[in-house]
Amino acid sequence: MFKPGSLRAFLTAANPELARDPDRLVVFIDEGSLQATFASGLSFEYAYTLNLVFTDYAGHPDAIMAPLLIWIREHQSELLANPDNRNRITFEADVLANDAVDLSIKIPLTERVGVHPRSSGTGHDIQHYPEPPAEEVAAQPGHWQLWLQDELIAEWDAPGG
């Protein structure tokens, strides 16, 4: 599975607090299932809930949520495009103090995997398919910065820029 590592790297790079201490983002894969059919071939799909846990987080939640939505638009766009899926991204927070929380965000994800016989006739190749491109690109290429009341809360470089 590639999406958990991709999202973790993206959020860690985008959020200054996480960039300083990336171990404060813990990633769990919950409720995983393997979806396959009896059709010829061995291709399948991983389906799981990704649980991101930000421990002792003192930054603004917008610095996590906005980059998260950018990543979702590219890697699991149907969560935003389909009105029936829009409430499937959930979160919980435990307030630790006036300036810190433990924040858990749950995101249902899928990853398609193709298993195809090798042209040589010996063995099989496994290919993890990218998501189909969204009709509308979420982020313009280039350097992004998020500001909240004159405070820089996140920044990253969007692909293509």
Backbone bond lengths (Angstrom), bond angles and torsions (degrees), N, CA, C in turn:
res aa  C-N    CA-C-N  psi(-1)  N-CA   C-N-CA  omega(-1)  CA-C   N-CA-C  phi
1 M - - - 1.457 - - 1.527 108.30 -
2 F 1.313 114.86 133.04 1.461 119.81 -175.93 1.533 113.79 -108.22
3 K 1.319 118.28 -26.32 1.462 119.85 -173.86 1.535 114.31 -62.62
4 P 1.337 120.57 -40.39 1.466 118.74 179.24 1.533 112.65 -57.50
5 G 1.325 117.55 -45.24 1.462 120.58 179.55 1.514 112.29 -67.49
6 S 1.329 116.08 -37.93 1.463 120.59 178.63 1.523 111.16 -62.82
7 L 1.329 116.30 -46.72 1.469 119.78 -179.02 1.520 110.93 -67.38
8 R 1.314 117.31 -41.52 1.466 120.44 178.91 1.528 110.34 -59.92
9 A 1.327 117.25 -46.08 1.468 120.91 179.89 1.528 110.86 -63.31
10 F 1.334 117.17 -40.97 1.467 120.75 -179.05 1.527 111.25 -64.39
11 L 1.336 116.84 -47.72 1.470 120.00 -178.35 1.529 111.34 -67.79
12 T 1.312 117.12 -37.90 1.466 120.28 179.15 1.525 110.86 -65.14
13 A 1.316 117.12 -39.68 1.462 120.42 178.80 1.528 111.79 -71.01
14 A 1.335 117.12 -33.44 1.468 120.75 -175.65 1.520 113.65 -80.20
15 N 1.324 117.77 -25.91 1.456 121.10 -171.63 1.529 110.19 -108.34
16 P 1.336 118.23 116.23 1.466 120.60 -177.07 1.531 113.78 -57.46
17 E 1.316 117.10 -37.69 1.466 119.77 -179.68 1.530 110.80 -65.94
18 L 1.327 116.67 -40.94 1.464 120.03 177.57 1.519 111.90 -73.03
19 A 1.321 116.88 -32.38 1.463 119.53 177.69 1.522 110.75 -62.72
20 R 1.343 116.39 -36.82 1.473 120.75 178.07 1.531 111.93 -70.29
21 D 1.333 116.80 -33.45 1.458 120.52 -175.84 1.536 109.38 -143.60
22 P 1.337 117.87 76.10 1.464 120.79 -174.71 1.528 114.22 -64.65
23 D 1.317 118.39 -18.71 1.462 120.62 179.52 1.528 112.61 -70.73
24 R 1.335 117.29 -7.95 1.465 120.39 177.68 1.525 111.72 -81.66
25 L 1.331 116.56 -2.70 1.463 121.19 171.78 1.529 107.41 -108.78
26 V 1.319 115.08 112.87 1.460 121.59 179.61 1.531 106.98 -108.80
27 V 1.330 115.59 135.90 1.461 121.11 -175.41 1.527 109.78 -117.06
28 F 1.331 115.87 129.42 1.464 122.39 177.01 1.526 108.70 -123.28
29 I 1.305 115.70 148.65 1.461 121.78 171.81 1.524 106.13 -111.11
30 D 1.321 115.95 115.85 1.461 122.44 -177.34 1.526 110.08 -113.70
31 E 1.324 115.38 156.06 1.473 122.69 171.66 1.524 112.18 49.59
32 G 1.316 116.83 44.54 1.455 120.73 -179.98 1.513 112.16 -75.37
33 S 1.329 114.50 147.17 1.463 119.50 174.45 1.523 108.67 -143.91
34 L 1.292 114.54 154.85 1.453 122.57 177.71 1.518 106.40 -108.71
35 Q 1.324 116.56 120.28 1.450 119.97 -177.36 1.525 108.45 -109.43
36 A 1.325 114.51 120.38 1.452 121.45 -179.63 1.522 108.30 -148.13
37 T 1.319 115.46 165.82 1.460 120.60 178.40 1.523 108.71 -123.66
38 F 1.299 115.19 174.54 1.458 121.02 178.61 1.531 110.80 -88.08
39 A 1.311 117.23 9.26 1.469 121.16 177.54 1.521 109.09 -64.26
40 S 1.322 115.69 162.19 1.463 118.32 179.62 1.527 109.11 -62.71
41 G 1.298 115.65 145.08 1.457 120.81 -177.94 1.515 111.33 99.20
42 L 1.317 114.84 166.62 1.462 121.00 -176.85 1.527 113.14 -114.83
43 S 1.315 118.96 13.62 1.462 121.12 -179.29 1.528 109.64 -62.42
44 F 1.333 115.77 151.13 1.459 120.55 -175.68 1.523 109.65 -155.36
45 E 1.321 114.33 178.74 1.463 120.79 177.16 1.516 109.05 -137.00
46 Y 1.331 115.11 134.07 1.452 120.50 169.20 1.524 107.25 -83.29
47 A 1.318 117.40 137.24 1.464 122.61 172.00 1.526 106.35 -132.66
48 Y 1.321 116.65 129.67 1.464 119.99 -176.17 1.517 109.78 -161.08
49 T 1.320 114.26 166.30 1.459 120.73 173.29 1.518 107.13 -103.01
50 L 1.308 116.24 121.88 1.453 121.15 175.65 1.520 107.73 -88.46
51 N 1.319 115.79 124.80 1.459 121.29 180.00 1.526 107.80 -111.46
52 L 1.323 115.90 110.50 1.461 122.28 176.72 1.524 107.66 -95.98
53 V 1.322 116.69 125.61 1.464 120.33 179.75 1.527 108.07 -119.67
54 F 1.317 115.31 116.31 1.460 122.69 177.85 1.528 106.24 -98.51
55 T 1.317 116.72 112.79 1.461 120.10 -175.43 1.519 111.18 -94.26
56 D 1.327 114.98 137.43 1.465 122.10 177.14 1.527 111.15 49.79
57 Y 1.333 116.04 46.76 1.463 121.81 -175.64 1.525 110.30 -84.08
58 A 1.326 116.13 123.00 1.462 121.11 -177.59 1.524 112.67 -108.37
59 G 1.322 117.69 -0.73 1.460 120.35 179.17 1.517 111.41 -81.15
60 H 1.312 115.83 179.58 1.462 120.54 177.97 1.525 108.62 -80.92
61 P 1.335 119.14 138.34 1.467 120.77 -179.04 1.532 113.27 -60.59
62 D 1.327 118.31 -27.50 1.461 120.49 177.55 1.526 112.01 -59.83
63 A 1.342 116.67 -28.79 1.458 121.06 -179.74 1.527 111.43 -70.55
64 I 1.306 116.96 -14.51 1.466 121.63 173.58 1.526 110.01 -99.81
65 M 1.324 116.78 -45.77 1.464 120.72 -171.87 1.532 113.13 -66.34
66 A 1.329 118.22 -43.65 1.475 119.43 -177.84 1.527 112.00 -63.94
67 P 1.342 119.93 -49.54 1.468 118.41 176.23 1.538 112.23 -63.20
68 L 1.331 117.11 -34.94 1.456 120.66 177.61 1.528 110.69 -58.33
69 L 1.328 117.04 -44.53 1.466 120.63 179.96 1.525 111.68 -66.36
70 I 1.327 117.56 -35.25 1.467 120.39 175.74 1.528 109.47 -61.68
71 W 1.327 116.60 -46.43 1.464 120.28 179.97 1.531 110.65 -63.23
72 I 1.326 117.39 -42.91 1.468 121.28 -179.56 1.522 111.00 -62.77
73 R 1.318 118.30 -39.26 1.471 120.77 178.79 1.524 111.41 -57.18
74 E 1.317 116.48 -35.08 1.467 119.89 -178.67 1.526 112.56 -87.24
75 H 1.320 117.93 -36.07 1.459 120.76 -169.35 1.531 115.66 -107.67
76 Q 1.328 118.38 -11.80 1.468 121.40 177.42 1.523 108.13 -157.23
77 S 1.323 115.71 55.73 1.469 122.13 -168.56 1.525 114.52 -60.72
78 E 1.334 118.57 -26.12 1.459 118.74 -178.04 1.519 112.43 -65.54
79 L 1.332 118.25 -16.95 1.464 120.25 175.84 1.528 111.34 -66.79
80 L 1.317 116.51 -24.92 1.466 120.64 179.33 1.524 111.57 -104.70
81 A 1.324 116.96 -31.39 1.458 120.58 -175.38 1.523 112.96 -76.89
82 N 1.326 117.61 -31.77 1.452 121.86 -176.91 1.530 109.29 -97.75
83 P 1.332 118.16 117.32 1.479 120.05 -178.96 1.529 113.50 -56.45
84 D 1.327 118.21 -28.98 1.467 120.66 179.20 1.518 112.45 -70.16
85 N 1.336 118.19 -17.72 1.464 122.02 -177.90 1.521 113.97 -101.27
86 R 1.303 118.28 -7.96 1.466 120.79 -171.37 1.520 114.49 -64.80
87 N 1.307 118.31 -22.76 1.470 119.65 179.83 1.529 111.78 -97.21
88 R 1.328 118.11 11.03 1.468 121.22 -177.13 1.522 112.76 -85.09
89 I 1.321 118.62 -13.20 1.467 121.74 173.15 1.520 105.86 -87.94
90 T 1.322 116.37 115.07 1.461 120.03 -174.70 1.526 110.35 -122.45
91 F 1.318 114.95 161.79 1.466 118.99 177.54 1.518 110.04 -148.06
92 E 1.322 113.69 158.88 1.462 123.05 173.55 1.513 107.12 -140.60
93 A 1.319 116.43 150.16 1.466 120.31 178.13 1.521 109.66 -136.78
94 D 1.317 114.34 136.90 1.457 121.12 171.17 1.519 106.50 -106.20
95 V 1.324 116.41 115.90 1.458 120.61 -179.33 1.523 107.80 -77.47
96 L 1.336 115.67 118.33 1.463 121.37 -178.06 1.521 111.57 -91.95
97 A 1.314 115.37 -35.64 1.472 122.83 -179.80 1.519 106.15 -159.74
98 N 1.310 116.50 -178.82 1.461 119.48 179.89 1.519 112.70 -62.41
99 D 1.329 117.66 -22.26 1.456 119.60 -174.56 1.523 113.45 -122.67
100 A 1.336 120.02 13.38 1.458 120.66 -177.79 1.529 110.73 -148.21
101 V 1.335 114.82 145.74 1.460 121.77 177.17 1.527 109.36 -140.04
102 D 1.310 115.63 157.72 1.454 121.86 161.28 1.520 104.24 -98.74
103 L 1.317 116.52 121.14 1.464 122.30 -174.26 1.518 109.02 -117.07
104 S 1.323 116.62 126.66 1.456 122.59 177.54 1.521 108.34 -115.93
105 I 1.329 116.19 127.52 1.466 121.81 177.68 1.517 107.59 -121.64
106 K 1.334 116.14 129.58 1.464 121.38 -179.95 1.529 109.78 -113.50
107 I 1.343 114.10 130.16 1.461 121.08 -175.93 1.533 108.93 -132.39
108 P 1.330 117.97 122.95 1.460 118.96 175.73 1.531 109.81 -76.65
109 L 1.322 116.30 125.85 1.461 120.96 -177.82 1.526 110.79 -127.57
110 T 1.318 114.98 155.67 1.457 122.22 172.98 1.521 108.65 -133.81
111 E 1.322 115.57 153.23 1.458 121.78 174.43 1.521 108.15 -140.94
112 R 1.335 115.70 123.04 1.464 120.96 179.92 1.527 109.75 -87.61
113 V 1.319 115.53 137.33 1.454 121.61 -178.06 1.527 108.66 -130.19
114 G 1.323 115.71 123.80 1.458 120.62 176.31 1.518 110.46 -97.61
115 V 1.318 116.32 137.11 1.462 122.44 175.67 1.526 106.13 -123.41
116 H 1.339 116.04 113.55 1.465 120.88 -172.57 1.524 110.68 -129.92
117 P 1.343 116.99 141.73 1.459 119.38 177.24 1.528 110.83 -59.99
118 R 1.307 115.45 141.84 1.466 120.69 177.42 1.521 109.33 -71.28
119 S 1.332 116.41 148.88 1.464 120.52 -179.38 1.526 111.24 -63.15
120 S 1.321 117.82 -25.07 1.468 121.34 178.79 1.526 111.66 -73.38
121 G 1.333 116.83 -13.83 1.448 120.85 -179.21 1.513 114.19 88.45
122 T 1.336 117.28 -4.75 1.459 119.98 178.40 1.514 109.64 -114.74
123 G 1.309 116.04 116.29 1.451 120.44 176.52 1.519 113.57 86.77
124 H 1.314 114.19 -175.51 1.466 122.43 -178.45 1.520 109.60 -134.77
125 D 1.316 115.79 150.19 1.462 122.37 173.01 1.523 108.31 -101.76
126 I 1.325 115.28 140.67 1.465 121.03 175.51 1.512 107.64 -109.64
127 Q 1.324 115.40 132.17 1.462 121.03 -179.97 1.527 108.91 -130.36
128 H 1.330 116.03 126.42 1.459 121.35 173.74 1.520 106.68 -90.93
129 Y 1.332 115.71 117.21 1.459 120.71 -175.17 1.524 110.95 -80.99
130 P 1.323 116.88 139.64 1.472 118.74 172.91 1.528 109.67 -72.77
131 E 1.309 115.44 162.61 1.458 120.28 175.95 1.520 109.42 -68.14
132 P 1.329 117.28 147.57 1.461 118.39 173.91 1.520 108.99 -60.93
133 P 1.323 117.64 143.05 1.471 118.79 -178.04 1.529 111.71 -64.85
134 A 1.307 114.80 138.39 1.465 120.31 175.71 1.523 108.14 -70.42
135 E 1.317 116.22 149.07 1.456 119.38 -178.53 1.526 111.87 -64.74
136 E 1.315 115.33 -34.29 1.460 119.43 -179.70 1.525 108.05 -115.94
137 V 1.320 116.23 127.14 1.453 120.06 179.84 1.518 108.66 -73.33
138 A 1.330 115.98 131.83 1.461 121.18 -174.70 1.516 112.48 -70.25
139 A 1.290 116.33 -49.10 1.460 120.12 -174.15 1.517 109.48 -117.86
140 Q 1.290 115.63 136.38 1.450 119.71 173.70 1.512 108.32 -69.14
141 P 1.330 117.72 142.53 1.467 118.95 178.02 1.523 110.98 -59.36
142 G 1.314 115.46 151.73 1.459 120.20 176.62 1.509 112.59 121.31
143 H 1.297 114.61 -169.40 1.459 121.70 -176.99 1.521 109.86 -85.71
144 W 1.337 116.69 127.91 1.457 123.04 -179.98 1.517 109.71 -110.90
145 Q 1.328 115.67 142.70 1.459 122.06 172.31 1.525 107.83 -135.54
146 L 1.327 115.87 139.92 1.463 121.76 174.56 1.523 108.32 -112.78
147 W 1.319 114.74 127.25 1.469 120.81 -179.00 1.517 108.81 -118.95
148 L 1.314 116.84 137.72 1.449 122.44 174.61 1.521 107.07 -128.38
149 Q 1.327 115.57 111.75 1.468 121.41 -179.39 1.531 111.48 49.62
150 D 1.323 116.22 55.37 1.468 124.45 177.54 1.523 114.43 65.11
151 E 1.321 117.45 15.66 1.465 120.26 176.23 1.522 108.65 -115.05
152 L 1.327 117.03 125.35 1.451 122.05 176.32 1.530 107.79 -72.35
153 I 1.370 116.49 115.96 1.460 119.08 -176.26 1.529 112.63 -108.61
154 A 1.332 118.40 -15.16 1.469 120.97 177.19 1.514 109.00 -166.09
155 E 1.348 114.78 152.17 1.463 119.74 172.46 1.515 109.90 -158.15
156 W 1.350 115.68 150.93 1.450 121.64 -179.10 1.528 108.68 -163.01
157 D 1.319 115.04 168.77 1.456 122.17 175.29 1.512 108.03 -104.65
158 A 1.345 117.05 120.10 1.454 121.94 178.94 1.527 108.89 -79.07
159 P 1.316 117.82 145.69 1.470 120.66 179.93 1.522 111.57 -54.24
160 G 1.310 115.18 144.35 1.454 121.00 177.81 1.522 113.69 90.30
161 G 1.317 118.12 -1.42 1.444 119.54 -176.20 1.451 115.85 -116.53
